[in-house]
Amino acid sequence: MTTNRRRDEEDGSTRKLLMVCHAFPPTGGSGVQRSAKFAKYLGELGWSPVVWASNRANGLPVDESLESDIPVDVRVVRTGDVPRIPRVGLTLRGVTNARSLGGLGRAAARFATAVDWRLKAYRDARVFPDDCATWARASVEPALRLIETECVEAIYSTYSPVSNHTLAMELKHATSLPWVADFRDLWTDDPRYVESSPKRKEEARRLEQQILEAADVVVAVSPMQRDILAARVGGCDAKFVTITNGYDPSDFVDLDDEAHADRFVLAHVGRLDTARTKPALFEALAALSGRLGEQRGRFVLRVVGHCNSETRAKLESAGIAVEVVGYVSHAEAIAEMMRANALLALLPTGRNAESIICGKLFEYLATGKPILVVGPSGGECERIVRECEAGIAVEYSSEAIVDAIRKLIVGWASRKTMVGCDARLLRPYSRVTTTGQLADVLDGLSPKANAVREGAGLEAAGV
């Protein structure tokens, strides 16, 4: 971080940044953390955030403890959602039960499910790019008034949802203010991206291209993802930068290592469902159960976060001890990490999967516990774990997963536990450091910035 980031020394004031974040604390979930931590530390770096958020974020949990992390001088403007297209099919399912329809209940329920699927497809086709689109459209005029009254100097938005970016793009076009588009995940290039309609996929690709071209700076969370996005806009490589996710040192103050001594607990912290697991994982756990023999009771897989019934059943059928905690607050999630003997990160596979760095990896690193990463070979997660000497990275191979877990268990049993990340290697991933990188980007775009940018690109400003 450069030395002139603390305040504008000429007048002691800070510059105003509008942060477009549909989901913001007390809304919880891993995706909220990035923008919330930026908002926490930007005030110390010359930028005063004004957050434009929604009253509610459907489908996301509530974590009221996160609000205490937001400085009192950060203004958060919350707006209501415009009513969405009703999901009639859900109402149909709600009334199709044996009590109301007698013997036809089961058949009627199947019919209602089929109707709901078609209605959902119809609804999704009309609401573009996502179900926050009405919120974004209704936000344009009031957000423009806020920009004027607050004397905002720059705009930041984060994906997802895409509607954060579409709102920010409208505000940029109306005001000519500099705009930073933050992609905490890839969109149409993400391996998890699925779109059944070719027309809608084409529209999404076109909108994404408009966002990439209109933004003054595009931020990605890994070097590979930066390169993927930059390749979409020829001749503008300098405006694409990498700012990884990170960990907040204040979240780890006075935390003790509470790892279990009588059993080996491998913890997966975060959502775990069929989209995040592969057959090789279940095969490996079943094989491990057989190899552990009488000692299998001392091995526990602990899932902290949502785990759907199908995935839970597969885990339990593998013959190992499984504990599912469910969703917990962010503070409790970190405490769960500290109680584990080792930490598990499961990555998706497919096109561009190697570019993904799961957000929890950095908090895993901060615990100092050994990490087992299962995912594509040569990926960004593997690179970081190896550079930080923080654990083991293997592909989705049953034998490789078994060998990795056995290595961790043997080390624990012999009291030669594999060490995790050294604290000195953590510094680049501190939220203070990453927020400083964002402040550097914003300073380079601000009229008050000292850096001269014409013809030099972002590198001249130390990005």
Phi, psi and omega in degrees: 000137181285163189278349184262028187265349190291309182205164170284104189294339182290318183234001177071008184265167173248159177264149184268133177239124173275121179253115180267107184220095180308317178256124181209148182313137020275004171300134182256196182104157184295326183292339182283333189301319187300304182292324179298319179289324174301313181298327181295319190255347183296328180299332178280353187241020173094004182232127181258111183286139167240115189263130174255111187226172177264156175298328184211156176232101184301136177088353179252149181286170176250131178227088185295339180296337181291336181296329180293346180277345184268123180304146184296336182273002174275116181277127178243117179260117183253132182240150179283153176281141170291139180309137183266168177298125185296143179267082186301325182302325179295324177294319178300315180297326183293333183259349182271081175229168187299326182294318184275334185240008177060224183293345180273001187305311184294316179293320180294324179296320178296320178297316181297323178297318179295318178296318180299320179300317180290322178293322178297316178299320178295316180297312181298327180291333182271331181263106184232138005273350180201181185282008172259005185298320180294323176298316181296315181296319181289343183275343189303303185296310179296327178292324176296320178294321178296318178303319181289314184290328181269356182055049180294140182250346180202161182236138175233138173220156183232140174257130017249167004282165179299329183300336172302315181289322181294321176296313180299323179295320176297318180293322178295316180296325183280334187244341186065016176289150177294143186230129175253117179260115184261124178251098178281352170214158168290160178256266184288344178266002182283140181296341181268359182288125180229131177216117185282334183266118177302323180295315180293323177297319177296319179295320179296317180297320180293317179296318179299320178298319178298318179297313181298324181281326185279329183293144177283326175221138175245125182254131175244164185260359175211154178302320179296319179291325174302316181293322179297315181290319181296327180295342180282340184232097183294142175078006182234031186304325186293337182275359177258122185230163178248126169228108184290168165289181183196195177235151179260116181305328182292340178285348185244013180289133175061027176266130180264155174283109184252028184302145181292142179259335186262352178207156181261115182253117173260116187253134170251116182254115183131174183298136179224112179214188185297332180287343184248011179231160179229156180307326182299329179294311182293322177298319181294318181294321177296316179295321179297319179302318179293321183286332181286336178058231183293343181274000185299333180291345180269358177252129182229130170263117184250120182255115180252102185137178181297134175222115184289162188298323181295314179294319180298318180297319179295320179295315182292327180289347179287347176090013178253164176282126181236131175239121179251114184274327185088185183290136176228168177296163180299319180297319180291327177298319178293320177299322178295322176300317182292335180279342184281159174270333176205162187236139186248131174237123179250125184252154176288168175239171180114188183301126178069009181297330180294346182277351188277134167243110181297137186302326183289348183303322185288324174289325171304312181301319185292339178287338185078007179273150176295144185243137171249114177257127176243116183179193184299142177291141178077015182276173182295321179297316178300316180301313183292317179298319180290317180297325181269002180050048191254001180158218187232140175235126180225162176277175177284073175236128182305313182294319181294321180293316178300312181300319181294315181294319179298322179298319179294317182293316180298318178298318179294315183295328181268007181061031174239051184303135176299132180280155178265207185292136173288137184303328181294332181276354182277337191307319180297344185253010175292143177298333176295316179294313183292325176293325175299324177294320177294320177298322176299316178299313181295320178299322180293336180266342186281143176301336182272358183291149179280335185288138174267121191254343186296125175075359184249340181078178184293334183300329182295338181266008177083018179282000000 
